[in-house]
Amino acid sequence: MNKTARERIEEAIDELEALDAVINVTEVHRLSGVSRKTIYKNSDLVNRINDLQSTSETDTTVNKADITESTSPKKKTRIQELEKKVEDIRDERDEAVAELNKARSVNAKMQLENNKLAAQYTQVYSGLQDKIDQAHKVNQNYLTELNRSRQQVLDLTAELARYIPKQGDK
């Protein structure tokens, strides 16, 4: 039986959690075989991954704190520098995620606006097409009436010609 992408993602998250392994979208992607794009389409699962990732990052920091007690001051300073870089990178990531979410929101709004404009265009085009069709019918009626009037003029001219003597017939 084939498992759905969602089931494979959930199983990968559960397995990584059980192994106390690093949990992030890349690892879930590798383990589940599901594309990152599909993973990101399931926002609830991405939130779960991010929550577990934050938990595992906190746990790692605590373990590093235990390690720093038994290291030299130079190494402690280096560890602190690296932890600061990691914190800065996480902040940048959070900002990038916030920007991405804003962009997604703008994209969704633009998509809605595009759909509205497309519907308006269709409505206007349909209305114009109806008016063009009506104008065409009116034009056809005028042409028919014009041809009828021409014929009447020709008939009347022919009838008049019978009553008006030719110049040579006087």
C-alpha positions in Angstrom: 0.0 0.0 0.0 1.4 3.4 -1.0 1.7 5.9 1.8 0.7 9.5 1.2 3.4 12.2 1.3 1.9 13.5 4.5 2.2 10.1 6.1 5.8 9.7 5.0 6.6 13.2 6.4 4.9 12.4 9.7 6.8 9.1 10.0 10.1 10.8 9.3 9.4 13.4 12.0 8.5 10.7 14.5 11.6 8.7 13.6 14.0 11.7 13.9 12.3 12.6 17.2 12.7 9.1 18.5 16.4 9.0 17.5 16.9 12.4 19.2 18.4 13.5 15.9 18.5 16.9 14.3 15.0 17.8 13.1 14.7 20.2 10.3 13.0 20.3 6.9 16.1 19.1 5.1 16.4 16.0 7.4 12.7 15.3 7.0 13.0 15.6 3.3 16.0 13.2 3.2 14.4 10.7 5.4 10.9 10.8 3.9 11.8 11.2 0.2 9.2 14.0 -0.1 10.2 17.2 -1.8 10.8 20.3 0.4 8.1 22.1 -1.6 5.5 19.5 -0.6 6.7 19.7 3.0 6.3 23.4 3.0 2.8 23.1 1.6 1.8 21.4 4.9 2.2 24.3 7.2 1.1 22.4 10.3 3.9 19.9 9.8 6.4 22.7 9.1 5.3 24.3 12.4 5.8 20.9 14.1 9.3 20.6 12.6 10.2 24.1 13.7 8.9 23.5 17.2 10.9 20.3 17.4 13.9 22.0 15.9 13.7 24.8 18.5 13.5 22.2 21.2 16.5 20.2 19.9 18.5 23.5 19.6 17.7 24.4 23.2 18.8 20.9 24.3 22.0 21.3 22.4 22.8 24.6 24.0 22.3 23.1 27.4 24.7 20.3 26.6 27.2 22.8 25.3 26.9 24.8 28.5 27.9 21.6 30.4 30.9 21.1 28.1 32.1 24.7 28.5 32.6 24.2 32.3 35.5 21.9 31.7 37.2 23.8 28.9 39.8 26.4 28.8 38.9 30.1 28.9 40.1 30.5 25.3 37.8 27.7 24.1 35.0 29.1 26.2 35.4 32.4 24.4 35.4 30.7 21.1 32.3 28.7 22.0 30.5 31.9 23.1 31.5 33.5 19.8 30.1 30.6 17.8 27.0 30.4 19.9 26.4 34.2 19.2 26.9 33.5 15.5 24.4 30.7 15.7 21.9 32.9 17.5 22.4 35.6 14.9 21.9 33.1 12.1 18.7 31.9 13.8 17.5 35.5 14.1 18.2 36.0 10.4 16.4 32.8 9.6 13.4 33.9 11.7 13.4 37.3 9.9 13.7 35.5 6.5 10.7 33.2 7.5 8.7 36.3 8.5 9.6 38.0 5.2 8.6 34.8 3.3 5.3 34.7 5.1 4.7 38.3 4.3 5.6 37.6 0.6 3.2 34.6 0.7 0.5 36.8 2.1 1.1 39.5 -0.5 1.1 36.8 -3.2 -2.2 35.4 -2.0 -3.7 38.9 -2.0 -2.4 39.6 -5.5 -3.8 36.2 -6.6 -7.2 37.1 -5.3 -7.0 40.6 -7.0 -5.9 38.9 -10.2 -8.8 36.5 -10.0 -11.2 39.5 -9.4 -9.7 41.4 -12.4 -10.0 38.3 -14.6 -13.6 37.9 -13.6 -14.3 41.6 -14.3 -12.5 41.3 -17.7 -14.6 38.3 -18.6 -17.8 40.2 -17.6 -16.8 43.3 -19.5 -15.7 41.4 -22.5 -18.9 39.4 -22.4 -20.9 42.6 -22.1 -19.1 44.2 -25.0 -19.6 41.1 -27.1 -23.3 41.3 -26.4 -23.4 45.0 -27.4 -21.4 44.2 -30.6 -23.8 41.4 -31.4 -26.8 43.8 -30.8 -25.1 46.5 -32.9 -24.5 44.0 -35.7 -28.2 43.0 -35.6 -29.3 46.6 -35.7 -26.9 47.2 -38.6 -28.3 44.2 -40.4 -31.8 45.6 -39.9 -30.8 49.0 -41.2 -29.2 47.4 -44.2 -32.3 45.4 -44.9 -34.4 48.5 -44.5 -32.0 50.5 -46.7 -32.2 47.9 -49.5 -36.0 47.9 -49.2 -36.1 51.7 -49.5 -33.7 51.6 -52.5 -36.0 49.1 -54.2 -39.0 51.3 -53.4 -37.1 54.3 -54.9 -36.3 52.3 -58.0 -39.9 51.1 -58.3 -41.2 54.6 -57.9 -38.7 56.0 -60.4 -39.8 53.4 -62.9 -43.5 54.2 -62.3 -42.8 57.9 -62.6 -40.9 57.3 -65.8 -44.1 55.8 -67.3 -46.1 59.0 -66.5 -43.5 61.5 -67.5 -43.3 61.8 -71.3 -39.9 61.5 -72.9 -38.6 64.7 -74.4 -39.0 63.3 -77.9 -42.6 62.2 -77.3 -44.3 65.6 -76.9 
